[in-house]
Amino acid sequence: MVHTKSSFFLIIFLLITVVTFMTGLEAQDTENNRAPIQEFVKKAQEHVKQNQIEEAIEIYERIVIAAPEN
């Protein structure tokens, strides 16, 4: 009976470890994906400052298509 309880807790511990690891990978992947998007946002902001509104809108539209969750 003691062996069964320890096996159960070991399985639960392993599942928690796997879920935590996968969540960490997703967070890291999200950080890596935001860097290029931020570069495009900066470029669009430069166009706005130079009063090149059409170019800025085009860049913003592409950002929305590429990363709608952001």
PDB file of N, CA, C and O in Angstrom, chain B, residues numbered from 101:
ATOM      1  N   MET B 101       0.814  -1.196   0.000  1.00  0.00           N
ATOM      2  CA  MET B 101       0.000   0.000   0.000  1.00  0.00           C
ATOM      3  C   MET B 101       0.860   1.264   0.000  1.00  0.00           C
ATOM      4  O   MET B 101       0.528   2.239  -0.673  1.00  0.00           O
ATOM      5  N   VAL B 102       1.956   1.249   0.749  1.00  0.00           N
ATOM      6  CA  VAL B 102       2.842   2.397   0.795  1.00  0.00           C
ATOM      7  C   VAL B 102       3.497   2.603  -0.575  1.00  0.00           C
ATOM      8  O   VAL B 102       3.690   3.735  -1.019  1.00  0.00           O
ATOM      9  N   HIS B 103       3.828   1.510  -1.225  1.00  0.00           N
ATOM     10  CA  HIS B 103       4.449   1.592  -2.550  1.00  0.00           C
ATOM     11  C   HIS B 103       3.499   2.239  -3.557  1.00  0.00           C
ATOM     12  O   HIS B 103       3.945   3.009  -4.408  1.00  0.00           O
ATOM     13  N   THR B 104       2.214   1.948  -3.481  1.00  0.00           N
ATOM     14  CA  THR B 104       1.231   2.507  -4.391  1.00  0.00           C
ATOM     15  C   THR B 104       1.108   4.019  -4.201  1.00  0.00           C
ATOM     16  O   THR B 104       1.028   4.760  -5.181  1.00  0.00           O
ATOM     17  N   LYS B 105       1.094   4.483  -2.945  1.00  0.00           N
ATOM     18  CA  LYS B 105       0.993   5.907  -2.669  1.00  0.00           C
ATOM     19  C   LYS B 105       2.219   6.648  -3.183  1.00  0.00           C
ATOM     20  O   LYS B 105       2.097   7.728  -3.761  1.00  0.00           O
ATOM     21  N   SER B 106       3.394   6.074  -2.976  1.00  0.00           N
ATOM     22  CA  SER B 106       4.603   6.756  -3.436  1.00  0.00           C
ATOM     23  C   SER B 106       4.655   6.800  -4.966  1.00  0.00           C
ATOM     24  O   SER B 106       5.122   7.784  -5.539  1.00  0.00           O
ATOM     25  N   SER B 107       4.185   5.752  -5.623  1.00  0.00           N
ATOM     26  CA  SER B 107       4.140   5.756  -7.088  1.00  0.00           C
ATOM     27  C   SER B 107       3.165   6.818  -7.591  1.00  0.00           C
ATOM     28  O   SER B 107       3.445   7.511  -8.570  1.00  0.00           O
ATOM     29  N   PHE B 108       2.033   6.941  -6.925  1.00  0.00           N
ATOM     30  CA  PHE B 108       1.044   7.940  -7.304  1.00  0.00           C
ATOM     31  C   PHE B 108       1.639   9.337  -7.189  1.00  0.00           C
ATOM     32  O   PHE B 108       1.508  10.143  -8.111  1.00  0.00           O
ATOM     33  N   PHE B 109       2.290   9.631  -6.073  1.00  0.00           N
ATOM     34  CA  PHE B 109       2.889  10.956  -5.875  1.00  0.00           C
ATOM     35  C   PHE B 109       4.040  11.205  -6.843  1.00  0.00           C
ATOM     36  O   PHE B 109       4.250  12.337  -7.280  1.00  0.00           O
ATOM     37  N   LEU B 110       4.777  10.170  -7.176  1.00  0.00           N
ATOM     38  CA  LEU B 110       5.856  10.309  -8.153  1.00  0.00           C
ATOM     39  C   LEU B 110       5.287  10.684  -9.522  1.00  0.00           C
ATOM     40  O   LEU B 110       5.836  11.545 -10.210  1.00  0.00           O
ATOM     41  N   ILE B 111       4.196  10.044  -9.914  1.00  0.00           N
ATOM     42  CA  ILE B 111       3.565  10.356 -11.206  1.00  0.00           C
ATOM     43  C   ILE B 111       3.040  11.783 -11.206  1.00  0.00           C
ATOM     44  O   ILE B 111       3.215  12.508 -12.186  1.00  0.00           O
ATOM     45  N   ILE B 112       2.398  12.194 -10.113  1.00  0.00           N
ATOM     46  CA  ILE B 112       1.892  13.566 -10.014  1.00  0.00           C
ATOM     47  C   ILE B 112       3.044  14.561 -10.097  1.00  0.00           C
ATOM     48  O   ILE B 112       2.946  15.574 -10.791  1.00  0.00           O
ATOM     49  N   PHE B 113       4.128  14.277  -9.396  1.00  0.00           N
ATOM     50  CA  PHE B 113       5.293  15.158  -9.429  1.00  0.00           C
ATOM     51  C   PHE B 113       5.849  15.279 -10.844  1.00  0.00           C
ATOM     52  O   PHE B 113       6.187  16.379 -11.283  1.00  0.00           O
ATOM     53  N   LEU B 114       5.946  14.169 -11.556  1.00  0.00           N
ATOM     54  CA  LEU B 114       6.452  14.194 -12.927  1.00  0.00           C
ATOM     55  C   LEU B 114       5.524  14.999 -13.850  1.00  0.00           C
ATOM     56  O   LEU B 114       5.999  15.753 -14.700  1.00  0.00           O
ATOM     57  N   LEU B 115       4.225  14.845 -13.688  1.00  0.00           N
ATOM     58  CA  LEU B 115       3.279  15.610 -14.502  1.00  0.00           C
ATOM     59  C   LEU B 115       3.403  17.107 -14.235  1.00  0.00           C
ATOM     60  O   LEU B 115       3.379  17.909 -15.169  1.00  0.00           O
ATOM     61  N   ILE B 116       3.533  17.484 -12.978  1.00  0.00           N
ATOM     62  CA  ILE B 116       3.696  18.897 -12.632  1.00  0.00           C
ATOM     63  C   ILE B 116       4.985  19.436 -13.238  1.00  0.00           C
ATOM     64  O   ILE B 116       5.009  20.556 -13.748  1.00  0.00           O
ATOM     65  N   THR B 117       6.053  18.652 -13.187  1.00  0.00           N
ATOM     66  CA  THR B 117       7.333  19.061 -13.748  1.00  0.00           C
ATOM     67  C   THR B 117       7.225  19.277 -15.263  1.00  0.00           C
ATOM     68  O   THR B 117       7.737  20.263 -15.792  1.00  0.00           O
ATOM     69  N   VAL B 118       6.563  18.359 -15.948  1.00  0.00           N
ATOM     70  CA  VAL B 118       6.413  18.469 -17.404  1.00  0.00           C
ATOM     71  C   VAL B 118       5.586  19.710 -17.762  1.00  0.00           C
ATOM     72  O   VAL B 118       5.953  20.454 -18.671  1.00  0.00           O
ATOM     73  N   VAL B 119       4.486  19.934 -17.062  1.00  0.00           N
ATOM     74  CA  VAL B 119       3.642  21.090 -17.345  1.00  0.00           C
ATOM     75  C   VAL B 119       4.405  22.382 -17.094  1.00  0.00           C
ATOM     76  O   VAL B 119       4.310  23.321 -17.884  1.00  0.00           O
ATOM     77  N   THR B 120       5.157  22.438 -16.009  1.00  0.00           N
ATOM     78  CA  THR B 120       5.946  23.630 -15.703  1.00  0.00           C
ATOM     79  C   THR B 120       6.996  23.874 -16.770  1.00  0.00           C
ATOM     80  O   THR B 120       7.202  25.015 -17.185  1.00  0.00           O
ATOM     81  N   PHE B 121       7.655  22.830 -17.218  1.00  0.00           N
ATOM     82  CA  PHE B 121       8.672  22.945 -18.257  1.00  0.00           C
ATOM     83  C   PHE B 121       8.058  23.447 -19.567  1.00  0.00           C
ATOM     84  O   PHE B 121       8.625  24.325 -20.218  1.00  0.00           O
ATOM     85  N   MET B 122       6.905  22.897 -19.953  1.00  0.00           N
ATOM     86  CA  MET B 122       6.258  23.298 -21.197  1.00  0.00           C
ATOM     87  C   MET B 122       5.792  24.753 -21.123  1.00  0.00           C
ATOM     88  O   MET B 122       5.886  25.483 -22.110  1.00  0.00           O
ATOM     89  N   THR B 123       5.301  25.172 -19.985  1.00  0.00           N
ATOM     90  CA  THR B 123       4.875  26.557 -19.815  1.00  0.00           C
ATOM     91  C   THR B 123       6.070  27.498 -19.947  1.00  0.00           C
ATOM     92  O   THR B 123       5.964  28.564 -20.553  1.00  0.00           O
ATOM     93  N   GLY B 124       7.193  27.105 -19.385  1.00  0.00           N
ATOM     94  CA  GLY B 124       8.412  27.907 -19.496  1.00  0.00           C
ATOM     95  C   GLY B 124       8.872  28.036 -20.937  1.00  0.00           C
ATOM     96  O   GLY B 124       9.324  29.104 -21.351  1.00  0.00           O
ATOM     97  N   LEU B 125       8.762  26.960 -21.702  1.00  0.00           N
ATOM     98  CA  LEU B 125       9.144  27.011 -23.114  1.00  0.00           C
ATOM     99  C   LEU B 125       8.232  27.939 -23.902  1.00  0.00           C
ATOM    100  O   LEU B 125       8.699  28.683 -24.765  1.00  0.00           O
ATOM    101  N   GLU B 126       6.935  27.900 -23.613  1.00  0.00           N
ATOM    102  CA  GLU B 126       6.003  28.784 -24.308  1.00  0.00           C
ATOM    103  C   GLU B 126       6.301  30.240 -23.998  1.00  0.00           C
ATOM    104  O   GLU B 126       6.253  31.088 -24.889  1.00  0.00           O
ATOM    105  N   ALA B 127       6.607  30.534 -22.748  1.00  0.00           N
ATOM    106  CA  ALA B 127       6.925  31.913 -22.360  1.00  0.00           C
ATOM    107  C   ALA B 127       8.185  32.385 -23.069  1.00  0.00           C
ATOM    108  O   ALA B 127       8.245  33.522 -23.537  1.00  0.00           O
ATOM    109  N   GLN B 128       9.189  31.524 -23.153  1.00  0.00           N
ATOM    110  CA  GLN B 128      10.430  31.879 -23.824  1.00  0.00           C
ATOM    111  C   GLN B 128      10.184  32.091 -25.309  1.00  0.00           C
ATOM    112  O   GLN B 128      10.741  33.013 -25.905  1.00  0.00           O
ATOM    113  N   ASP B 129       9.354  31.245 -25.914  1.00  0.00           N
ATOM    114  CA  ASP B 129       9.047  31.369 -27.330  1.00  0.00           C
ATOM    115  C   ASP B 129       8.321  32.685 -27.608  1.00  0.00           C
ATOM    116  O   ASP B 129       8.578  33.337 -28.619  1.00  0.00           O
ATOM    117  N   THR B 130       7.426  33.069 -26.721  1.00  0.00           N
ATOM    118  CA  THR B 130       6.701  34.326 -26.883  1.00  0.00           C
ATOM    119  C   THR B 130       7.661  35.505 -26.838  1.00  0.00           C
ATOM    120  O   THR B 130       7.532  36.437 -27.631  1.00  0.00           O
ATOM    121  N   GLU B 131       8.623  35.476 -25.919  1.00  0.00           N
ATOM    122  CA  GLU B 131       9.602  36.558 -25.816  1.00  0.00           C
ATOM    123  C   GLU B 131      10.425  36.653 -27.091  1.00  0.00           C
ATOM    124  O   GLU B 131      10.700  37.752 -27.573  1.00  0.00           O
ATOM    125  N   ASN B 132      10.818  35.517 -27.638  1.00  0.00           N
ATOM    126  CA  ASN B 132      11.634  35.521 -28.856  1.00  0.00           C
ATOM    127  C   ASN B 132      10.845  36.034 -30.053  1.00  0.00           C
ATOM    128  O   ASN B 132      11.414  36.662 -30.946  1.00  0.00           O
ATOM    129  N   ASN B 133       9.540  35.772 -30.081  1.00  0.00           N
ATOM    130  CA  ASN B 133       8.722  36.213 -31.213  1.00  0.00           C
ATOM    131  C   ASN B 133       8.404  37.704 -31.155  1.00  0.00           C
ATOM    132  O   ASN B 133       8.117  38.303 -32.191  1.00  0.00           O
ATOM    133  N   ARG B 134       8.448  38.307 -29.996  1.00  0.00           N
ATOM    134  CA  ARG B 134       8.102  39.720 -29.867  1.00  0.00           C
ATOM    135  C   ARG B 134       9.197  40.647 -30.365  1.00  0.00           C
ATOM    136  O   ARG B 134       8.902  41.765 -30.787  1.00  0.00           O
ATOM    137  N   ALA B 135      10.437  40.222 -30.329  1.00  0.00           N
ATOM    138  CA  ALA B 135      11.545  41.095 -30.717  1.00  0.00           C
ATOM    139  C   ALA B 135      11.412  41.586 -32.161  1.00  0.00           C
ATOM    140  O   ALA B 135      11.521  42.790 -32.391  1.00  0.00           O
ATOM    141  N   PRO B 136      11.182  40.713 -33.136  1.00  0.00           N
ATOM    142  CA  PRO B 136      11.039  41.225 -34.512  1.00  0.00           C
ATOM    143  C   PRO B 136       9.814  42.121 -34.671  1.00  0.00           C
ATOM    144  O   PRO B 136       9.852  43.091 -35.427  1.00  0.00           O
ATOM    145  N   ILE B 137       8.742  41.808 -33.973  1.00  0.00           N
ATOM    146  CA  ILE B 137       7.534  42.622 -34.066  1.00  0.00           C
ATOM    147  C   ILE B 137       7.812  44.024 -33.547  1.00  0.00           C
ATOM    148  O   ILE B 137       7.354  45.008 -34.128  1.00  0.00           O
ATOM    149  N   GLN B 138       8.558  44.117 -32.457  1.00  0.00           N
ATOM    150  CA  GLN B 138       8.890  45.425 -31.900  1.00  0.00           C
ATOM    151  C   GLN B 138       9.714  46.248 -32.888  1.00  0.00           C
ATOM    152  O   GLN B 138       9.573  47.469 -32.949  1.00  0.00           O
ATOM    153  N   GLU B 139      10.565  45.588 -33.655  1.00  0.00           N
ATOM    154  CA  GLU B 139      11.349  46.301 -34.675  1.00  0.00           C
ATOM    155  C   GLU B 139      10.433  46.896 -35.745  1.00  0.00           C
ATOM    156  O   GLU B 139      10.645  48.022 -36.196  1.00  0.00           O
ATOM    157  N   PHE B 140       9.414  46.134 -36.147  1.00  0.00           N
ATOM    158  CA  PHE B 140       8.481  46.649 -37.139  1.00  0.00           C
ATOM    159  C   PHE B 140       7.650  47.795 -36.572  1.00  0.00           C
ATOM    160  O   PHE B 140       7.341  48.749 -37.287  1.00  0.00           O
ATOM    161  N   VAL B 141       7.286  47.710 -35.293  1.00  0.00           N
ATOM    162  CA  VAL B 141       6.537  48.800 -34.660  1.00  0.00           C
ATOM    163  C   VAL B 141       7.383  50.075 -34.655  1.00  0.00           C
ATOM    164  O   VAL B 141       6.879  51.161 -34.940  1.00  0.00           O
ATOM    165  N   LYS B 142       8.665  49.938 -34.332  1.00  0.00           N
ATOM    166  CA  LYS B 142       9.563  51.099 -34.342  1.00  0.00           C
ATOM    167  C   LYS B 142       9.649  51.706 -35.735  1.00  0.00           C
ATOM    168  O   LYS B 142       9.642  52.925 -35.901  1.00  0.00           O
ATOM    169  N   LYS B 143       9.729  50.833 -36.729  1.00  0.00           N
ATOM    170  CA  LYS B 143       9.811  51.317 -38.111  1.00  0.00           C
ATOM    171  C   LYS B 143       8.533  52.065 -38.491  1.00  0.00           C
ATOM    172  O   LYS B 143       8.592  53.111 -39.137  1.00  0.00           O
ATOM    173  N   ALA B 144       7.392  51.535 -38.094  1.00  0.00           N
ATOM    174  CA  ALA B 144       6.126  52.213 -38.380  1.00  0.00           C
ATOM    175  C   ALA B 144       6.048  53.553 -37.655  1.00  0.00           C
ATOM    176  O   ALA B 144       5.540  54.527 -38.211  1.00  0.00           O
ATOM    177  N   GLN B 145       6.537  53.612 -36.440  1.00  0.00           N
ATOM    178  CA  GLN B 145       6.539  54.865 -35.689  1.00  0.00           C
ATOM    179  C   GLN B 145       7.433  55.907 -36.364  1.00  0.00           C
ATOM    180  O   GLN B 145       7.115  57.096 -36.365  1.00  0.00           O
ATOM    181  N   GLU B 146       8.541  55.459 -36.932  1.00  0.00           N
ATOM    182  CA  GLU B 146       9.410  56.376 -37.670  1.00  0.00           C
ATOM    183  C   GLU B 146       8.669  56.967 -38.877  1.00  0.00           C
ATOM    184  O   GLU B 146       8.797  58.155 -39.173  1.00  0.00           O
ATOM    185  N   HIS B 147       7.897  56.128 -39.566  1.00  0.00           N
ATOM    186  CA  HIS B 147       7.123  56.609 -40.701  1.00  0.00           C
ATOM    187  C   HIS B 147       6.084  57.647 -40.260  1.00  0.00           C
ATOM    188  O   HIS B 147       5.853  58.637 -40.954  1.00  0.00           O
ATOM    189  N   VAL B 148       5.467  57.411 -39.108  1.00  0.00           N
ATOM    190  CA  VAL B 148       4.484  58.378 -38.605  1.00  0.00           C
ATOM    191  C   VAL B 148       5.157  59.705 -38.306  1.00  0.00           C
ATOM    192  O   VAL B 148       4.612  60.759 -38.633  1.00  0.00           O
ATOM    193  N   LYS B 149       6.335  59.671 -37.689  1.00  0.00           N
ATOM    194  CA  LYS B 149       7.055  60.916 -37.375  1.00  0.00           C
ATOM    195  C   LYS B 149       7.437  61.680 -38.635  1.00  0.00           C
ATOM    196  O   LYS B 149       7.498  62.909 -38.632  1.00  0.00           O
ATOM    197  N   GLN B 150       7.694  60.944 -39.710  1.00  0.00           N
ATOM    198  CA  GLN B 150       8.064  61.571 -40.975  1.00  0.00           C
ATOM    199  C   GLN B 150       6.835  61.886 -41.831  1.00  0.00           C
ATOM    200  O   GLN B 150       6.952  62.262 -42.997  1.00  0.00           O
ATOM    201  N   ASN B 151       5.650  61.724 -41.223  1.00  0.00           N
ATOM    202  CA  ASN B 151       4.381  62.010 -41.884  1.00  0.00           C
ATOM    203  C   ASN B 151       4.150  61.112 -43.101  1.00  0.00           C
ATOM    204  O   ASN B 151       3.510  61.521 -44.070  1.00  0.00           O
ATOM    205  N   GLN B 152       4.671  59.897 -43.045  1.00  0.00           N
ATOM    206  CA  GLN B 152       4.458  58.902 -44.096  1.00  0.00           C
ATOM    207  C   GLN B 152       3.413  57.907 -43.579  1.00  0.00           C
ATOM    208  O   GLN B 152       3.720  56.755 -43.274  1.00  0.00           O
ATOM    209  N   ILE B 153       2.189  58.383 -43.494  1.00  0.00           N
ATOM    210  CA  ILE B 153       1.101  57.657 -42.848  1.00  0.00           C
ATOM    211  C   ILE B 153       0.749  56.363 -43.593  1.00  0.00           C
ATOM    212  O   ILE B 153       0.524  55.331 -42.961  1.00  0.00           O
ATOM    213  N   GLU B 154       0.702  56.410 -44.903  1.00  0.00           N
ATOM    214  CA  GLU B 154       0.334  55.224 -45.676  1.00  0.00           C
ATOM    215  C   GLU B 154       1.317  54.080 -45.441  1.00  0.00           C
ATOM    216  O   GLU B 154       0.909  52.929 -45.289  1.00  0.00           O
ATOM    217  N   GLU B 155       2.601  54.395 -45.412  1.00  0.00           N
ATOM    218  CA  GLU B 155       3.610  53.368 -45.157  1.00  0.00           C
ATOM    219  C   GLU B 155       3.464  52.794 -43.747  1.00  0.00           C
ATOM    220  O   GLU B 155       3.599  51.588 -43.542  1.00  0.00           O
ATOM    221  N   ALA B 156       3.188  53.668 -42.783  1.00  0.00           N
ATOM    222  CA  ALA B 156       3.007  53.217 -41.399  1.00  0.00           C
ATOM    223  C   ALA B 156       1.801  52.296 -41.278  1.00  0.00           C
ATOM    224  O   ALA B 156       1.860  51.267 -40.604  1.00  0.00           O
ATOM    225  N   ILE B 157       0.707  52.671 -41.934  1.00  0.00           N
ATOM    226  CA  ILE B 157      -0.501  51.843 -41.889  1.00  0.00           C
ATOM    227  C   ILE B 157      -0.233  50.477 -42.503  1.00  0.00           C
ATOM    228  O   ILE B 157      -0.696  49.459 -41.989  1.00  0.00           O
ATOM    229  N   GLU B 158       0.510  50.454 -43.597  1.00  0.00           N
ATOM    230  CA  GLU B 158       0.842  49.184 -44.245  1.00  0.00           C
ATOM    231  C   GLU B 158       1.644  48.280 -43.304  1.00  0.00           C
ATOM    232  O   GLU B 158       1.390  47.078 -43.230  1.00  0.00           O
ATOM    233  N   ILE B 159       2.596  48.851 -42.598  1.00  0.00           N
ATOM    234  CA  ILE B 159       3.393  48.065 -41.656  1.00  0.00           C
ATOM    235  C   ILE B 159       2.517  47.563 -40.514  1.00  0.00           C
ATOM    236  O   ILE B 159       2.611  46.398 -40.127  1.00  0.00           O
ATOM    237  N   TYR B 160       1.662  48.434 -39.970  1.00  0.00           N
ATOM    238  CA  TYR B 160       0.771  48.009 -38.881  1.00  0.00           C
ATOM    239  C   TYR B 160      -0.170  46.899 -39.333  1.00  0.00           C
ATOM    240  O   TYR B 160      -0.440  45.971 -38.570  1.00  0.00           O
ATOM    241  N   GLU B 161      -0.671  46.979 -40.557  1.00  0.00           N
ATOM    242  CA  GLU B 161      -1.539  45.927 -41.075  1.00  0.00           C
ATOM    243  C   GLU B 161      -0.795  44.600 -41.165  1.00  0.00           C
ATOM    244  O   GLU B 161      -1.347  43.548 -40.843  1.00  0.00           O
ATOM    245  N   ARG B 162       0.449  44.655 -41.600  1.00  0.00           N
ATOM    246  CA  ARG B 162       1.244  43.425 -41.681  1.00  0.00           C
ATOM    247  C   ARG B 162       1.521  42.844 -40.297  1.00  0.00           C
ATOM    248  O   ARG B 162       1.548  41.626 -40.122  1.00  0.00           O
ATOM    249  N   ILE B 163       1.724  43.716 -39.323  1.00  0.00           N
ATOM    250  CA  ILE B 163       1.949  43.247 -37.950  1.00  0.00           C
ATOM    251  C   ILE B 163       0.705  42.518 -37.439  1.00  0.00           C
ATOM    252  O   ILE B 163       0.809  41.456 -36.826  1.00  0.00           O
ATOM    253  N   VAL B 164      -0.469  43.094 -37.696  1.00  0.00           N
ATOM    254  CA  VAL B 164      -1.711  42.466 -37.243  1.00  0.00           C
ATOM    255  C   VAL B 164      -1.925  41.125 -37.904  1.00  0.00           C
ATOM    256  O   VAL B 164      -2.397  40.187 -37.262  1.00  0.00           O
ATOM    257  N   ILE B 165      -1.589  41.018 -39.170  1.00  0.00           N
ATOM    258  CA  ILE B 165      -1.729  39.740 -39.870  1.00  0.00           C
ATOM    259  C   ILE B 165      -0.750  38.719 -39.320  1.00  0.00           C
ATOM    260  O   ILE B 165      -1.113  37.561 -39.113  1.00  0.00           O
ATOM    261  N   ALA B 166       0.479  39.131 -39.083  1.00  0.00           N
ATOM    262  CA  ALA B 166       1.525  38.203 -38.621  1.00  0.00           C
ATOM    263  C   ALA B 166       1.341  37.780 -37.172  1.00  0.00           C
ATOM    264  O   ALA B 166       1.626  36.637 -36.813  1.00  0.00           O
ATOM    265  N   ALA B 167       0.864  38.706 -36.334  1.00  0.00           N
ATOM    266  CA  ALA B 167       0.745  38.408 -34.896  1.00  0.00           C
ATOM    267  C   ALA B 167      -0.549  38.995 -34.352  1.00  0.00           C
ATOM    268  O   ALA B 167      -0.515  40.004 -33.648  1.00  0.00           O
ATOM    269  N   PRO B 168      -1.688  38.385 -34.663  1.00  0.00           N
ATOM    270  CA  PRO B 168      -2.964  38.962 -34.221  1.00  0.00           C
ATOM    271  C   PRO B 168      -3.149  38.962 -32.699  1.00  0.00           C
ATOM    272  O   PRO B 168      -3.930  39.757 -32.177  1.00  0.00           O
ATOM    273  N   GLU B 169      -2.446  38.085 -31.985  1.00  0.00           N
ATOM    274  CA  GLU B 169      -2.596  38.022 -30.535  1.00  0.00           C
ATOM    275  C   GLU B 169      -1.905  39.186 -29.827  1.00  0.00           C
ATOM    276  O   GLU B 169      -2.174  39.438 -28.652  1.00  0.00           O
ATOM    277  N   ASN B 170      -1.020  39.897 -30.526  1.00  0.00           N
ATOM    278  CA  ASN B 170      -0.324  41.028 -29.924  1.00  0.00           C
ATOM    279  C   ASN B 170      -1.085  42.295 -30.205  1.00  0.00           C
ATOM    280  O   ASN B 170      -0.667  43.373 -29.783  1.00  0.00           O
TER     281      ASN B 170
END
